[in-house]
């Protein structure tokens, strides 16, 4: 077939396919243009999920008539000179307006401060009308109607109006978190109105976090602030006991640009690896600021992916800062646990009313109120049980870990605390132990409430920290293989593993290339016993390909330590002396991460006296 040059119309529509994926893509580009123009208020209006109408109005600097004529042409921009590595704005390609105009009906009205009046231009299916005068106070108003009318086939791939409207909402939320100084409003016939007033002052980000994510997150967030070699990390990350079923509430920004970068998402996952269940996800809002020359934002037209020049530095900064913040938080647990506990006390039915209609309380009693003992209810926030390991710890490790167990081992005894608590104990974060109920939960009294501690979960975390300390002090013992195991892998995986051989040796796995398509494993961590070496190496290769990290060995070592801690901890059903209960509380206060066990479950719930009094009508 002969090669021919594509028409300008087809070229524009192909280019539009890269930039304009759905209405949310249009909203992102237009809002970013408004922010680049210095807007302090941005109003977004939608209809039909943004397909029928999407209007973005801002109070930014506006455009002159010549600028407006150029704005709708391809690769025309005021934000980029010549250096693609020195990008300091959100938009820079000069593709957005031209791409939108190629597939929709686009109308722009704008007024620059130097102009006596506004100007307007319309673009329909790629054809632009002449610029005409318009009545406009200041700023810019962009209307996009009938999205994809010029390419009807694209409409078949869009979701329903509700789903598309939800995607636009998520775009506004992300940009609002990145720019708390800007007021955002979102309205339309297809949605509930949203308004995020501008926040100023030193607590501007916290105010915006409360607006977007709710007060719960602010109450359960850890402040993150760290700098390393010119890279600054700031923001807030949730407590390990404050988590979600998916990672959609992880908001990441690089130089003010919202991104969904695998490196950063993997760093967050690694930071919470031993304090949260594997099927749960933390909530985090993190911003990275660095020299634009150290990051490439030109990877994809959507600009959601970035590439760091020193990826290891950025990942280490994120992991280290979050872990340090969790350690600083100490025994602190999520504030939502107490609220969930109070809510659980409130009855869902009124037995008295039911009895009046049935003639007797017993006949009106709900079926779920059986006389059978169902045992203690799970603690609020319980999400996952311990998974059985796919490998056995090496023989002899239990003896090595016994010293860690014995440092805080507790003999069985009476569970009552009759003596009045001391004022000093009442003022401590976890208070003074008063009793043990169901031989599982320790009740402690504080100055303004009470604390319920799950003795097994709490002791499990304490033992786990002792084991990690022992591993860090003595190092990871290796066991040599009599005959090296050869694992066949694709050449690119062999190169990745060989490049990280020194890092893997530090956690006990010694390997080397064995020809172009194989890896020879010579030593493995003794703590893992007899692992499936081939599966382990392949998992490591997959981790490197997807996340560019080799945390699999460390995670398995942590998992073995967690398993040993679980089986070596004081069990539910064991009676404790009053002094032993107090010793447990004091140890929790001094141990990092003691607010949750190794599986992410809370170790205690705190109830304020005011909340308890409300239950009994005292307030």
N, C-alpha and C positions, 0 to 999 in steps of 0.2 A: 504494500500500500504506500502511496506517495505521502510524504510528510508535508503538512500544510500549517500555516500560522492560524492560531485560534483568534476569533474575533474578540474585540475589547469587551463586549458584553459577556461572553462566556468566561473570559479571564476574570472579570470582576465577580462573577457568581461562584467560580471555583475558589477565589480568594475569600469570599464571604463565608464559604463552608468551613474554613479554618477558624475564623474569628466568631461567627454567629452560629452557635450550636443550638441554642434555645432562647426563649425570652430572658432567662436569667443572665445569659451571656451579654445580651444587649444592655440590660440594667447595669451590669458590672462595668462595662466600657463607658457608659454615659456618666455614671456616678464618679468613676475615677477621673474623667475629664473635668467634672465639676470641682472635685477636690484639687486637681492640679491648677485650676483657675482661681484658687484662693477662696472658694465659697465657704461661708460660715453657716449657711442653712441650705439644705437640700430636701426638696419635696418630691416624692415619687408617687405617681398615681397609675393604677392598672385597671384593665377591664379584660375579662375573658382570659385570665391567667397571663396577661401581658401579650397575648397573641392579637387580640382586637385592638388594644391600645396600651401604650407604655409612654408616660410623660414624665420627664425629669426636669425640674425647675430649680435653678440655683441663683444665688446672689453674688456670684463671682465677678471677675473682671470684665467679662463679655468680650466681643470681637468687633473689630472695625469691618467696614464693607469689604476691603480687599482680602482680609483674613477669612471672612465668611465664604467668599468665592473659592478660596483655596482649600478650605476645611473639608469640603465634600469630595475632593480629588484624592486619588490613591497616593499614599506615601508623601502626604503633605502634613507637616507637623511643626509646631513651634518649640518642641521640647527636646529636640536632639540636634546637635551640631554635626560632629563627624565621629566622635568617639563612642563606639557601642559598648565600651567597658565603663564609661562614666555616666550611668543612668541614674538620675536623681528624681525622677517623676514616675507616676504610676503608669501613664500611657506614654509611648514614645515611637510607635511604629508608623502612625499616621494612616492606619488601615480601618479603624473602627467605623467612622461615619461613612466612608465610601462603601464599605462592605454592607452596612445596614441599608444604605440607600439602594444598593443593587438588588436586594431581596424584599424590600418593604416600601411603604410610603412614608418618607421622612420629611419632617418640616422643622426648621430651626428658626427661632426668633432670638435676636441678641442685641444688646446695646452696650457699647464701650463708653467709658466715662468721657472720652474725648469727642464723641459723636453727639450731634444735636438731637438725634432720635434713633430709634432702633432700626434694624434691617432683618429681613426674612428671606429664606430660600426654601424651595421644595425640591425633593428628589424622589422620583417614582420609577422603580425598576431600573435604576441606573441613569435615568435621564434627568438632568438638573434644569430647573426653571431659572429665569433671570432673577437677580436680587432686587427686592422691592422694599420701600420704606415700611416700617411697622411701628405700632404704638407699644412701647415697653419701657418700664421705669428703669430697670437696671438688670444686669446679669444675663442669663441665657435660659431659654425654654426649648427643649427638644421633644418632639412628639413622633412616635413610631407607631404607625397604624397598619393593620393587615399584614403582619409579619409572615414572610414566605409566600405572599400572593404571587410573586414572580417565579417561584419554584414550588409548585403545589406538591410535588413528591416529598418534600421535606416535612410537610404538615403531617404526613402519616406516621412519622417517627416521633412526634411530640406526644407527651402524656396529656392527661385531662387538665382542664383549667385549674382545678384545685391543686394538683401536683405542681404545675408550672408556677402558680402563685406562691406556693410554699417555697419553691426554689428561689424565687426573687426575694422573699422574706429572708432567707438564709444569707443571700448576698448582702442585703442591707445590714443584717446583724453583724456580719464579719467586718464590713467596712466601718460600721459604727464603733466596734471595739477597737479598731486600729486608729480611729480619729475621734477621741472623746470631745475634742474642742469644737466639733461640727454638730449642728442640730440636724437630725434626720427625722422625717415623717413619711409614713407609708399609708396610703389610703386607696379606696376604690370600691366599686360595686361587687367585687369578687372576694372581698376579704374584710377582716376586722382591722380597724385603724390602729397604727402603731405610732408612737411619738417618743423619740429619745432626745430630750433637751440637751443643749450643749453643757458640758461640765468643765469647770476651770479650777485652778488652784492645785495644791500638792496632792489632793485626794481625787483628782479628776477621773483617773482610771477606775478607782474603786466605785465611784458614783456611776460610771458607765457600766461597769460589771453588774452592779445591782439592777440597773435598768434593763439590761439584755438577758442576764443569766439568773437574776433573782437574788434576794437577800440571803437565801440559803447558801449559795456559793460563796458570797463574801464572808459569811460566818464560818465557813469551813475551808477557807483558802489559806495557803501559805505564801508569804511574800517571797519572790525570787528576784535576786539581784546579784549579778556576778560579772566580772570583767576579766578577760584573759587575752593578752597579745592583741589589743585593739578591737576585740569583739566583745560587745556588751549584750548581756542577756537580762531582761527584766520581765515582770509580769507576775502572775499568780497561778499556783497549781493547787488542786484540791487535796485534802487529806486522804490517806490511803483508804479510809473507811467511807469516803464520799465518792462513789463511783457510779458508772452507767453501764448499760448492756451493750453499747456500741461506742465507737470513737468519734461520733459526730460533734461532740462538745469539746473537741480539742482544736483550739484556734491558734494558728501560728502565723507570725508576721515577720517579714524580712525587709528592713528599711521601710516600714509602713505598708508593705504589700502583702495581702493575704495569700498564703501558699498552702499547698497540701503536699509537702515534701516527704518522701519515704525516709530519708536520713533522719529528719527531725521526729517523725512519728515513731521510728524505731528507737530513737534515743529516749523518748518519753516512756515507751514500753520497757526499755531496759532499766530506767531509773526506778520503776515501781515493781520490778520483777519479783522481789522476795517479800513484798508487803501487800500484794494484791493477788486475788485469784486470777488465773490465766484467762478466764472467760469474762472478766470484767475490765472496764476501761476507765482511766482517770479523767477528770475534767481539768482542763488547763487553758490558760490564755498567756502565751509567751511571745515576746517580741525580741528579735535580734537586730542589732544595729552594727554595721561594719562598713568599711570603705567599699564603695561600689565596685572598685577594681578587684575586690576579693570574692565577688559573687557574680555569676552569670544568670541574669533573669531573661535572657533571650533564647531559652531552650525551646519554648513552644509558644505559639500565638496566644494561647490562653493565659500564659504567664503564671500558671499555678505551680509549675516545677522550676526549681532553681538548682544551680550547681555551685558548690563552694570550692574555692581553690584549696583550702585546707579543711577537708571534711572531718578528719579526725579531731582537729582542734574544736570545731563547732559541736560535734557529738559529745566529746568529753566535757565540754563546758555545760551542756544541757544536763547530762547525766549527773555530773558532780554537783551542780547547783541544786537540783531537785533533791538528791540524796542528803545534801547538807541541810536543806530546809526541813526535810522529814526528821532528821536527827535532832535539829534544834527544837522541833515541836515536842519531842520527848513522848510523854504518855498521852498527849492530847488526842481526843477522839472526836468524831463527828457530832455536831450539835443536833443533828436530825434524829439521832438515836433516842434521846430523851423525849422529843416530840412524838415519835412513833410509839414509844412506850405509853405515854399519857393517852394518846389516841386509842391504844389497845384497851385501856381501862374503861373507856366510855362504852356502855352497852349499846348494841345495835337494836335491841328490842326492849320493851318495857314490860316486865313480867306482871306488874300489877294490872296494867290495862288488859293484858291477855287473859289474866285470871278472871277479871270481871266479866269477860265475854264467854269464857268457857266454864265458869262455875267453880273452878278450883285451880290452885297454882300448879299442882302436879300435872293436871291434864293439859294446861297451857304451856308447859315447859317445852322449849324447842328441842327437837330431836338431837341436836348437837350437844345438849347439856346432859350427856350420859353420865352415869355414876362411875363408869370405868375410869381408872387413873391413866390419863394419857401422857403423864410425865411432864417435865418442865417444857415450856414453850421455847422455841428458838429465839435467840437474841435478835433484835432488829438489825437488819443489814446483813444477816447471814446469807451468803450467796452460793457457796460451793463447799463441798466436803473434800477431804484429802483424797487425791487420786493415788491409786496403787502404782508404785514405780515400775518401770519396765526393765529394771536392773536391780541386782541385789548388792547392798553395801559389802565391802570386802570383809572377810573374817578378821576379827581383831580390832576393827574400828569402834565397835561398841565399848570395848575395854578402854580405848583411848578417850572416848567421849564420856566415860563414867565420871571422870573428875568434874566435868562441867555440870552433870546432873547433881552431884553431891554438894556442890557449893550452895544450892538452894533447895535441896531435897527436904521434904516435910513429912514427919511421922504422923500417923493417925492419932486423933485424940478428941477431946470434948470440943464442942463448937460454940459454946456460949461465952459472951463477954459481959460480965455483970458489973465490972468496975466502971465508974464514970470516966469518960474519955478526958484526956488532958487538953487544955486550951491550945497547946502547941500542935497536938495531933489534929484537932479540929480545923486549924488554919492551913494544914497541908492540902495540896491539890486533890488528893484522893481521900483525905479525912482519916478518921479512926475506925478500925474494924469493930463492929458491934455484935455480929452474929453470922452464922452460916446456915442457909436454908437448903433443904433437899440435898444436903451434902454435896452441893455443886456450885452454889452462888454465895459469895461473901458480901454481906451488907455493911457498908461503911457510912459513918455520919460525918458530914462536913458542916461548916459554920452556917451555910444557907441552903442545905438540902441533904441528899443522900446519894450514894454511889453503889451500884450493883455490879459486882465483878464476877466474870466467868473464870473460876479458878484454873481450869484446865487450859483455856485459851491464853490466859495471862502467863501462866508458868511455861507454856510451850514457847512463847516469844522470848522469855528470859533465857531459857536453855538454848534456844536457837542462836541468840546473840553470843552466848558463851562459846558455842561450837564454832561460829564464824571467827571469833577472836582467836580461838585455838588454831584454826586453819591458817589465819593470817600470820600467826606467830611462828608456827612450825613449817609452813609451806605445804604444798600438795605433793604427797609421796607418789612416786611412779612405780609401776611394775613393768619390767621388760618382758617382751614376748620371745619365747624360745625360737619361734620361726616368725619373722615379720609377716604381717597380713597384707596382701596386695589387693587394692580396691581399684577396679576399673572405673574411670571417669572420663567425661569429655575433656579435651585439651584445655579449654578455657577454665574449667573448674580446677584442673590440676595447677594451672598458673595462679589462680586466686589463692588456693591453699598454700602453695609453695611461698607465695609472697607474704603470708601470715604465719609461716612456720615458727618464727621466734616468739610471736605472741601466743601461739598455741602451746609451745613448750612451757611457758610460764604457768599454765594450768594443767600440766602433766601429760599432754599429748605430743609425742615426738614423731614426726613424719617427714618424708622427703619424696621428691618425684622419682618415679620408677618407669622411665621411658616417657614417651609423649602422651600416653593416655592412661596412666595409672599412678597411684600413690602407694608408697610402702609405709605402713604404720609399725614403728619399732617399740614404742612404749605408750602405755595408757595410764590415766590416773588410778592409783590403787583404790581410792575411795569408791570407784564405780564397780569394783568387783570384776565380773566377766560381762562387759557390755557387748552388744551387737556392733562390732567395730565398723563393718561396712555401712550399716544404717546410720551410725553416728557421723561418719565422714561425709556421707551423702547429705545428711541434714546440715552439716557445717557448710558444705558447698552451696546448698540452697540459701542458707542465711546470708552468705557473702554475696550471692547473686542478687538477692532481693533487698537486703538491708545494709550491705557493706559492713557487717559486723560479725564477730566470731564469739558471740555470747553463749552459744549452745552448751559448751563444756561448763562454763561458770554456772549456768542455770541448772545443769544437772547436778553439779556439786552442791549447789544451794538446796536443790530438791532433796538430795540424800540427807543433808544436814537437817532439813526441815522434817523429814520422815523420822530421823533418829530423835529429834527434839519432841515430836508428837508422841512417840512411844515411850520416851523417857520422862515425860512430864507427869506431874501429879494429876491423877485421873478424876473425873467427875465421880461422886459417890464416896470420896475419901474425906473423913472428918479432920478438921484442922483446929489446933489450939488458938486461943485469942492472940498470943504473941506471934504465932506463925502467920496468922492472917495479916497482922500488922507488918510483919517482915515482908510479906508478899507485896503489900501496898507500897512500902518504902522502896523495894527493889524496882517496882514498875515506874515509880517517879524518877528513878536514876537511870533507866534504860531507854535508849533511843528506840522509837517505833513501838513502844509498848502499848499504844492505843489500839493496836490490831494484832491478831495472831499472824502466823506465817501464810495463811490462806486468805487474808484480807478481811476476816470477820472482826468486828469490834470486840475488845476484851472487857469493856465495861460500858455501862450506861449511867449517865448522871441525870438526876431529877432535882430540879430546883424546888425549894419549899413552897414558893408561891404557886407553882403549877399543881403541887399536891393539894394545897389548900383550896384551889379552885375546884378540884374534884369533889371535895366535901362541902362546897358552898360557903367556905369561909371568906372567899373574896368575890 
